Amino acid sequence: IMLRRRKEDVEGELPERSDNNYFVQLTEEQKDQYGEHHSIVARLSNLAQKRPLKQEERQRLMIALACMRMACDTPYILDQGIRHSPKLDELEKLLDDLFTDPDCKILVFSEWARMLTLLAERLAKDGIDYAWHTGSVTQKKRREEINRFKEDPQCRLFLATDSAATGLNLQVARVVVNLDLPWN
């Protein structure tokens, strides 16, 4: 049996969606990393106004843009010697507020597995259980993690890369946190 409901059929029964944006300041290391890659982007953008970029130049431009995005999350993604992240500091405050509701389950998405690794280290240090879903996780383990998140009341966080962005039924979660927004 399949029950299909359309949005217009159940809109009145759903709670209001609220979007919150949190703005955090970059650290000096983040500004330095961002600036290094910004200069590459600026140079290639100026060149592109004069002539079409060669394939290797386009690839270098895309890499530099991705590195700028990584630097905005945490320097750790590009340099594992630097372990701080203002975004994760802000997320910890948010989680403290959300965890006051014992039934609140939370999805945390990041495009970068290293960002989630840094978060997982913080959570483990605080004794907070979480499920893990990235492209490196086997299908069997993914299913186990999904079920654990759905069924285990102690597992209140689901950390995922875009490998979990489509096709999963995670309606048990009440909050979705995007540590970084995908471009598409």
C-alpha positions in Angstrom: 0.0 0.0 0.0 1.3 3.4 -0.9 -0.2 6.5 0.6 0.6 9.7 -1.4 0.1 13.1 0.1 0.6 16.3 -1.7 1.9 19.4 -0.1 -1.4 21.2 -0.7 -3.2 18.4 1.1 -1.2 18.6 4.3 0.0 22.2 4.4 -2.3 23.2 7.1 -1.1 20.3 9.3 2.6 21.1 9.0 4.4 23.5 11.4 5.8 26.7 10.0 9.3 26.5 8.6 11.7 28.9 10.0 15.1 29.8 8.5 17.8 31.1 10.7 21.1 32.4 9.4 24.1 32.7 11.8 27.0 34.9 10.8 30.4 34.3 12.3 33.7 36.2 11.8 36.6 34.6 10.0 39.8 34.1 12.1 43.1 35.5 10.8 44.1 32.0 9.5 40.8 31.8 7.6 41.3 35.3 6.1 44.9 34.4 5.1 43.8 31.1 3.4 40.8 32.9 1.7 43.0 35.7 0.5 45.6 33.3 -1.1 42.9 31.7 -3.2 41.1 34.9 -3.9 44.1 36.3 -5.6 44.2 33.3 -7.9 40.5 33.7 -8.7 40.9 37.4 -9.3 43.9 36.8 -11.7 42.0 34.1 -13.6 38.8 36.1 -13.7 40.7 39.1 -15.2 42.3 36.8 -17.7 38.9 35.3 -18.7 37.7 38.8 -19.6 40.5 39.0 -22.2 40.3 35.5 -23.6 38.7 32.2 -23.0 40.4 30.2 -20.3 42.2 27.0 -21.1 41.0 23.8 -19.6 43.7 23.7 -16.9 43.0 27.4 -16.1 39.3 26.7 -15.6 40.1 23.7 -13.4 42.5 25.9 -11.3 39.7 28.5 -11.0 37.2 25.9 -9.7 39.8 24.5 -7.3 40.6 28.0 -6.0 36.9 28.8 -5.5 36.4 25.5 -3.7 39.3 26.3 -1.4 37.8 29.7 -0.6 34.6 28.0 0.5 36.6 25.5 2.6 38.5 28.3 4.3 35.2 29.8 5.3 34.3 26.7 7.2 37.6 26.0 8.9 41.3 26.2 8.1 41.4 22.5 9.2 40.0 21.3 5.8 43.1 22.7 4.0 45.6 22.5 6.9 45.1 19.8 9.5 47.4 21.6 11.9 44.8 24.3 12.5 41.9 22.8 14.4 39.6 25.8 15.2 36.4 26.7 13.5 34.2 29.7 14.4 31.3 27.9 12.7 31.6 24.9 14.9 31.8 27.2 18.0 28.5 28.7 16.9 27.0 25.3 16.2 27.9 24.1 19.7 25.9 27.0 21.2 23.0 26.1 18.9 23.2 22.4 19.9 23.1 23.4 23.6 19.9 25.2 23.0 18.3 22.5 20.9 19.3 19.7 23.3 17.1 21.3 26.0 14.3 19.5 24.1 15.0 15.8 24.8 13.1 14.7 21.6 14.9 17.0 19.2 16.8 15.2 16.5 19.1 17.2 14.2 20.6 16.7 10.7 23.9 18.4 10.1 25.1 18.7 6.6 28.5 19.8 5.3 30.0 19.4 1.8 33.3 18.6 3.4 33.9 15.4 5.3 36.8 17.0 7.2 34.5 19.6 8.6 32.3 16.8 9.9 35.4 15.0 11.3 36.3 18.0 13.3 32.7 18.3 14.6 32.7 14.5 15.4 35.9 15.0 17.5 34.2 17.7 19.5 31.0 15.7 20.0 33.0 12.6 21.1 34.9 14.8 23.6 31.5 15.9 25.0 30.1 12.4 25.0 27.4 13.2 22.4 26.3 10.3 20.2 25.8 10.8 16.5 25.2 8.9 13.3 27.7 9.2 10.4 26.8 9.3 6.7 29.5 10.1 4.1 30.5 8.7 0.7 33.2 6.6 2.3 30.6 4.6 4.4 29.5 1.3 3.0 25.8 0.8 2.0 25.3 -1.7 4.9 26.8 0.7 7.4 24.8 3.6 6.0 21.6 1.7 6.6 22.6 0.9 10.1 23.4 4.5 10.8 20.1 5.7 9.4 18.2 3.2 11.5 20.2 4.0 14.6 19.4 7.7 14.1 15.7 7.0 13.6 15.3 4.5 16.5 17.9 5.3 19.2 16.8 8.1 21.4 20.4 8.7 22.5 21.5 9.3 18.9 20.2 12.8 18.3 22.6 14.0 15.6 23.0 12.8 12.0 26.2 14.1 10.4 26.2 13.9 6.6 27.8 15.1 3.5 25.8 15.5 0.3 25.8 11.7 0.0 22.7 11.9 2.2 21.1 14.9 0.5 18.6 13.0 -1.6 16.6 9.8 -1.3 16.7 9.4 2.5 13.6 9.4 4.7 14.8 11.3 7.8 11.5 12.8 8.9 12.3 12.0 12.5 14.6 15.1 12.5 13.1 18.4 13.5 16.1 20.6 12.7 18.4 20.8 9.6 21.7 22.6 9.9 23.7 23.4 6.7 27.2 24.2 7.8 27.9 25.3 4.2 25.4 25.7 1.4 26.0 23.8 -1.8 26.2 26.0 -5.0 23.3 24.2 -6.7 
